[in-house]
Amino acid sequence: MPISVRIIEQADIKQHRHDFTEIVVVLGGVGDHLLDDDRFPISTGDVLVIDQNHVHGYRNARGLQIANILFDEQFVLDREHSLTHLAGYQALVHLEPGARSRLSFGGKLKLTTENRIMIEERIHELRDELTTRAEGYQALSLSILVDVIVRLCRIYRTSASDTQRNLCDMGYVVGYLEQNYQDRIEIKDLEPLVAMSPRTLMRRFAQATGTTPMQYLLRVRVTRAAHMLCTTQASMTDISAEVGFSDSNYFSRQFRKLIGTSPTEYRHAYTSSHA
């Protein structure tokens, strides 16, 4: 099971990178969380999400007790794809970590005492299942993990912060782009999702993601194409069309621009490394 739980007294630790997604729930104490080039104060009830795109660590830890849930996001999404439809999931897992510096940690999730106790109880259940490995523990462990994620997303979605609500609004947009990337999409198609003018949508999307909706869509398409290059034998023309490009030459140029190599070279490098 690519799922793990640790409940620990967190000491200071240098910044490091994981190849999985990590949900951190602060159960007690205080400290500073280091994320990339920034440092943010954390305390009881704070929830942090860190993925493989960021380096993180801890400093000035004083009685800092945390619960870590470590998991392979793709493994979970392959079995529960509906998570990607949740605005709270897109906001909490994908948008907030990247926007943390731009928003001065204003989009963080802070649990009430009641919610923290409830989430902590479920985390203990997950840890017990993974430890005892009783019959059916794989299915139950996945179920408990999804339950924890959904509960956190619901709490985030109903938060009172304007910043959090905006991230959730943009989560709807991101979810739409992730689900419909194969289609022809224009800004006018996104406006009804959040009832905003094009100018407001562009501004708030940039605050949440650091880029424009169309650039984000381009990245989604290229990422999907990279996955297909590694997992199928489809031609470049077929792949470009499958992910939403009408021109295979344009696809190749954008792929090189974002990935740093051509689609052919990318596939060859992957094939050689897994021979």
C-alpha positions in Angstrom: 0.0 0.0 0.0 1.6 3.3 -1.0 0.0 4.9 2.1 1.8 5.5 5.4 0.9 7.3 8.6 3.3 8.7 11.3 2.4 10.5 14.5 5.5 12.0 15.8 7.2 14.7 17.9 8.7 16.7 15.0 12.2 18.1 15.6 13.9 20.7 13.5 14.8 19.1 10.1 16.5 20.5 7.0 14.5 21.0 3.8 14.0 17.9 1.7 11.8 16.6 -1.1 9.4 13.7 -1.3 8.2 11.7 -4.3 4.7 11.5 -2.8 2.0 13.7 -1.4 2.1 14.5 2.4 -0.7 15.8 4.5 0.4 17.3 7.8 -2.0 17.9 10.7 -0.5 19.9 13.6 -1.7 18.2 16.8 0.1 20.4 19.3 3.0 22.8 19.8 4.4 25.4 17.6 7.2 25.9 15.0 8.1 27.3 11.6 7.4 25.4 8.5 9.9 25.9 5.7 8.6 25.7 2.2 10.9 26.4 -0.7 12.3 29.9 0.1 9.7 30.9 2.6 9.0 30.3 6.3 5.6 30.2 7.9 4.6 29.9 11.6 2.5 26.9 12.4 0.5 25.8 15.5 -2.1 23.4 16.7 -4.9 22.8 14.2 -2.9 23.9 11.1 -3.1 21.6 8.0 -0.4 21.6 5.4 -0.1 19.8 2.1 3.2 19.2 0.5 3.8 17.5 -2.8 6.8 16.5 -4.9 7.1 19.9 -6.4 8.2 21.6 -3.2 11.0 21.2 -0.7 10.1 21.6 3.0 11.4 21.3 6.5 10.9 22.5 10.1 12.7 25.0 12.3 12.1 26.4 15.9 10.0 23.3 16.8 8.7 23.6 20.4 6.6 20.6 21.5 5.6 20.2 17.9 3.5 17.1 17.5 2.3 16.3 14.0 0.4 13.6 12.1 1.8 12.8 8.7 -0.2 11.0 6.0 2.0 10.0 3.1 0.4 8.7 0.0 0.8 8.3 -3.8 -1.8 10.7 -5.1 -2.1 8.9 -8.5 -2.7 5.6 -6.7 -5.6 7.2 -4.8 -7.0 9.1 -7.8 -6.9 6.0 -10.0 -9.3 4.4 -7.4 -11.3 7.4 -6.5 -11.2 9.8 -9.4 -14.2 11.8 -8.1 -11.8 13.6 -5.7 -10.7 15.7 -8.6 -14.2 17.0 -9.0 -14.1 18.6 -5.5 -13.3 22.3 -5.5 -12.0 21.8 -2.0 -9.6 19.1 -3.1 -8.2 21.2 -5.9 -7.8 24.2 -3.6 -6.3 22.4 -0.6 -4.1 19.9 -2.3 -3.0 21.7 -5.5 -3.6 25.4 -5.2 -2.9 26.4 -1.6 0.7 24.9 -1.5 1.8 26.8 -4.6 0.0 30.0 -3.6 1.3 30.0 0.0 4.0 32.6 -0.6 1.8 34.8 -2.8 -1.0 34.7 -0.2 1.3 35.0 2.8 -0.2 31.7 4.2 -3.6 33.3 4.1 -5.2 30.3 2.4 -4.1 27.7 5.0 -6.7 25.4 6.7 -7.0 25.9 10.4 -9.1 23.2 12.2 -11.3 23.9 15.2 -10.6 21.8 18.2 -13.7 19.7 17.4 -12.6 19.1 13.8 -9.0 18.4 14.8 -10.1 15.7 17.3 -12.3 14.1 14.7 -9.6 14.1 12.0 -7.0 12.8 14.6 -9.3 9.9 15.5 -9.6 8.9 11.8 -5.9 9.2 11.4 -5.3 6.8 14.3 -7.8 4.4 12.7 -5.8 4.6 9.4 -2.5 4.0 11.2 -4.0 1.0 13.1 -5.2 -0.6 9.8 -1.9 -0.2 8.2 -0.1 -1.6 11.2 -2.3 -4.6 12.0 -2.9 -5.6 8.3 -6.1 -7.5 9.2 -8.0 -9.1 6.3 -9.2 -6.4 3.9 -6.9 -3.7 5.4 -6.0 -2.4 1.9 -9.6 -1.6 1.0 -10.4 -0.2 4.5 -7.2 1.9 4.6 -8.0 3.5 1.2 -11.5 4.1 2.4 -10.4 5.8 5.6 -7.8 7.9 3.7 -10.4 9.1 1.2 -12.7 9.9 4.2 -10.1 12.0 5.8 -9.3 13.9 2.5 -13.0 14.5 1.8 -13.7 15.8 5.4 -10.7 18.2 5.1 -11.9 19.4 1.7 -15.4 20.0 3.1 -14.1 21.9 6.0 -11.9 24.0 3.7 -14.8 24.6 1.3 -16.9 26.0 4.1 -14.2 28.2 5.7 -14.9 31.8 6.4 -11.8 33.3 4.9 -12.2 35.3 1.6 -8.8 33.9 0.5 -9.9 30.3 1.0 -13.2 30.9 -0.7 -11.4 32.4 -3.7 -9.0 29.3 -3.9 -12.1 27.1 -3.9 -13.7 29.1 -6.6 -10.5 28.7 -8.6 -10.6 25.0 -7.7 -13.8 24.8 -9.7 -12.0 26.3 -12.7 -9.0 24.0 -12.3 -11.2 21.0 -11.9 -13.0 21.9 -15.1 -9.7 22.3 -17.0 -8.4 19.0 -15.6 -11.6 17.2 -16.7 -12.2 18.8 -20.1 -8.6 19.4 -21.3 -9.3 17.5 -24.6 -12.0 20.0 -25.6 -11.7 23.5 -27.1 -11.9 25.8 -24.1 -12.1 29.6 -24.0 -12.2 32.1 -21.1 -16.0 32.5 -21.8 -16.5 28.9 -21.0 -15.0 29.4 -17.5 -17.0 32.5 -16.5 -20.2 30.7 -15.6 -18.4 28.4 -13.2 -17.6 31.2 -10.8 -19.9 34.1 -12.0 -17.0 36.5 -12.5 -16.1 38.9 -15.2 -13.2 37.8 -17.5 -10.9 40.5 -15.8 -11.7 39.3 -12.3 -11.4 35.7 -13.2 -8.0 36.3 -14.8 -6.8 38.2 -11.8 -7.9 35.7 -9.2 -6.7 32.8 -11.2 -3.3 34.3 -11.3 -3.3 34.9 -7.6 -4.2 31.2 -7.0 -1.9 29.6 -9.6 0.6 32.1 -10.7 -0.4 31.8 -14.3 -3.4 32.2 -16.7 -6.2 29.7 -17.3 -5.0 29.1 -20.8 -1.4 28.5 -19.7 -2.6 26.2 -17.0 -4.6 24.3 -19.6 -1.5 24.0 -21.8 0.4 22.5 -18.9 -2.4 20.0 -18.3 -2.3 18.9 -21.9 1.5 18.6 -22.0 1.5 16.6 -18.8 -1.1 14.2 -20.1 0.9 13.9 -23.3 4.0 13.1 -21.3 2.1 10.3 -19.5 0.9 8.8 -22.8 4.4 8.9 -24.3 5.6 6.8 -21.4 2.6 4.4 -21.2 1.5 3.9 -24.8 2.9 3.3 -28.3 0.5 5.9 -29.8 2.0 8.1 -32.5 2.8 11.8 -31.8 -0.1 12.9 -34.1 -2.5 10.7 -32.2 -1.2 11.8 -28.8 -1.4 15.5 -29.7 -5.0 15.1 -30.9 -5.9 13.0 -27.8 -4.8 15.7 -25.4 -6.5 18.6 -27.3 -4.0 19.9 -29.8 -5.2 20.4 -33.3 -1.7 20.9 -34.7 1.0 18.3 -33.9 3.8 20.7 -34.8 2.4 23.3 -32.3 2.2 20.4 -29.8 5.8 19.6 -30.3 6.9 23.2 -29.8 4.9 23.6 -26.6 6.1 20.3 -25.3 9.7 21.3 -25.8 9.1 24.7 -24.3 7.6 23.3 -21.1 9.5 20.0 -20.7 12.8 21.0 -22.2 13.0 18.3 -24.8 11.0 17.0 -27.8 8.2 14.4 -27.4 10.3 11.9 -29.3 13.4 12.5 -27.2 11.3 12.3 -24.0 9.8 8.9 -25.0 13.3 7.6 -26.0 14.8 8.7 -22.6 12.0 7.0 -20.7 12.2 3.8 -22.7 16.0 3.7 -22.3 15.8 4.2 -18.5 13.2 1.4 -18.1 14.8 -1.1 -20.5 
